[in-house]
Amino acid sequence: MGKCFVLVALCLAAAIREDVTMAQQSEASFPVLVVFRDDVPFESFLGSYHVDERALENPTAWDYLDPGVVGAVQALEAAEGFRVNHVYSAALPGFAARLTVRQIDSLESNLIVAFVEDDGVMSTDGSPNGNGQILPWGIDRIDADLSSTRAGDGSGAVTNVHAYIIDTGVDVAQEDLNVINHVNFAGDGINTDCHGHGTHVAGTVAASDNRIDVVGVAPGAPLTGVKVLSCFGQGATSDVVKGVDWVTKNEPRRRAKPYAGPCGEALGQPALLLNCGWQLGPRCLRLLAGSGWERCGCHRDRSSRQSRSRTLVE
């Protein structure tokens, strides 16, 4: 009789574990960005920091990060049971991950978290041009042909600036461009421009002043391609933020200037791109030259997330 009770108890325990596992697997998760408060003492999280397989597999994305910020992220991973896709520490402290509603609610009440926003989808706008060096309308419009470099006169090059193209990447084999470095945060394993938009933008910024293709605003300037959009010209906002974070760390004298997002900001420089809109109640961010992050006047609207949470629960 005793053996029967033990057998029944074991069966019940196994059934309960299976139900819990199935419930966890069926719990929906969503891609979000989590940004920490500016006043978090990240040095207090150094004890949680450790180098894991993600850093070993992708040192470009992890080696530059502040260990205290990474430690804070790893502490939250252990406590909440999730795994991040990206960590940020230069342009802003935070991370991107797929989280459940329960995890999001928990993080929103965490004292070190400033806000949680949905991770959106970004895409290119426009397509590459044709051949033959011409003076594009935009170059003429800003009088680059009349500047000290006299873009379009067939000679000279700019060597005292360094432009980072955060886009679909840059064609490193394009002889009209001076590409000196290229990194990829798009997650597709193709560390070059397989779409064309980023190369087009790079040409607008720094195409050589010669007899082929177009001429750029700063002809011949050294370029670093920062790929954050796929071969289809699309990518997650979190990938773009990762590109900006990497650039901020690697070129701290410069700041990315984002293009127009949901806030309607006219943010036009093409060399460095960032959509300023977070999909749920846009809390727009703008990086200005030498000034760091600046709010662009938007406010966060929690109602859409609360509505989504109710829908998921029901």
Secondary structure as GFF3:
##gff-version 3
##sequence-region A 1 314
A	DSSP	alpha_helix	2	26	.	.	.	ID=ss1
A	DSSP	beta_strand	29	36	.	.	.	ID=ss2
A	DSSP	three_ten_helix	42	48	.	.	.	ID=ss3
A	DSSP	alpha_helix	53	57	.	.	.	ID=ss4
A	DSSP	alpha_helix	59	62	.	.	.	ID=ss5
A	DSSP	alpha_helix	67	80	.	.	.	ID=ss6
A	DSSP	beta_strand	84	88	.	.	.	ID=ss7
A	DSSP	beta_strand	94	100	.	.	.	ID=ss8
A	DSSP	alpha_helix	101	108	.	.	.	ID=ss9
A	DSSP	beta_strand	113	118	.	.	.	ID=ss10
A	DSSP	beta_strand	121	123	.	.	.	ID=ss11
A	DSSP	alpha_helix	137	141	.	.	.	ID=ss12
A	DSSP	three_ten_helix	144	146	.	.	.	ID=ss13
A	DSSP	beta_strand	163	167	.	.	.	ID=ss14
A	DSSP	beta_strand	179	184	.	.	.	ID=ss15
A	DSSP	alpha_helix	197	206	.	.	.	ID=ss16
A	DSSP	beta_strand	223	227	.	.	.	ID=ss17
A	DSSP	beta_strand	234	236	.	.	.	ID=ss18
A	DSSP	alpha_helix	237	250	.	.	.	ID=ss19
A	DSSP	beta_strand	285	288	.	.	.	ID=ss20
A	DSSP	beta_strand	292	295	.	.	.	ID=ss21
A	DSSP	alpha_helix	303	313	.	.	.	ID=ss22
###
